[in-house]
Amino acid sequence: MKGRKTQVLMLDSQENLSIATKNYLAKYKITITVTNSLKNLLEKLTKKSPDCLILDPINEDSSIKKLIETLKKNETTQNIPIIILTAKGLTQDRIEGYNTGCESYLPKPFDPEELYSIIKTILRHRDYINRNILKNVENVMQRSICYS
């Protein structure tokens, strides 16, 4: 998240909440593109891969589950972290969200500072993993060159 703006794609039908979230997170160099339909979300995903997805499945519950499963199976989108942000906050709803493949599940109402913390932590963890993978690949390449 250092040095460049984080790009987040958000699916939420509550326009006031989306605008407030977008404005709050802007101070942390997080740019949120908001869409209110699954169709628009899919169109935007084909054009550019965001750093993170925030989804509210309340209106399109079964479609969101299928979407998450599809994204996690697709080589291009499988590493996009997914945060579910929804009014459905029962334990069973959260378990179902995690089992579907989301990285985090935040029930509404929520504190935007907590959402920022979740985004920051998920992306820091992803960057750490990517750096270690790159370091391991470099080590393997160096060893193979030494033994050639």
Residue pairs with C-beta under 8 A, 6 or more apart in sequence:
1 28
1 29
1 120
1 123
1 124
1 127
4 29
5 29
5 30
5 31
6 28
6 29
6 30
6 31
6 51
6 52
6 119
6 123
7 31
7 33
7 48
7 50
7 51
7 52
8 25
8 30
8 31
8 32
8 33
8 50
8 51
8 52
8 53
8 54
8 119
9 32
9 33
9 35
9 41
9 44
9 45
9 50
9 52
9 53
9 54
10 18
10 21
10 22
10 32
10 33
10 34
10 35
10 53
10 54
10 55
10 85
11 34
11 35
11 36
11 37
11 38
11 41
11 53
11 54
11 55
11 56
11 64
12 18
12 21
12 34
12 36
12 54
12 55
12 56
12 85
13 36
13 56
13 58
13 59
14 56
15 34
15 36
17 108
18 32
18 34
18 36
19 34
20 112
21 32
21 112
21 115
22 32
22 34
24 112
24 116
25 32
25 112
25 115
25 116
25 119
26 32
28 116
28 120
30 116
30 119
32 54
33 44
33 50
35 41
35 44
38 60
38 63
38 64
38 67
41 55
41 67
42 67
45 71
45 77
49 76
49 77
49 80
50 80
51 80
51 81
51 123
52 80
52 81
52 82
52 83
52 119
52 122
52 123
53 71
53 80
53 81
53 82
53 83
54 82
54 83
54 84
54 85
54 115
55 64
55 67
55 68
55 82
55 83
55 84
55 85
55 86
55 102
56 84
56 85
56 86
56 108
57 63
57 64
57 65
57 84
57 86
57 88
57 97
58 86
58 87
58 88
64 84
65 96
65 100
68 82
68 100
68 101
68 102
69 100
69 101
71 77
71 78
71 80
71 82
71 101
72 78
72 101
79 126
81 103
81 104
81 122
81 123
81 126
82 101
82 102
82 103
82 104
83 102
83 103
83 104
83 105
83 106
83 115
83 118
83 119
83 122
84 97
84 102
84 104
84 105
84 106
85 106
85 108
85 110
85 115
86 93
86 105
86 106
86 107
86 108
87 107
87 108
88 107
89 107
89 108
93 105
94 105
94 107
97 105
98 105
103 122
104 118
104 122
106 114
106 115
106 118
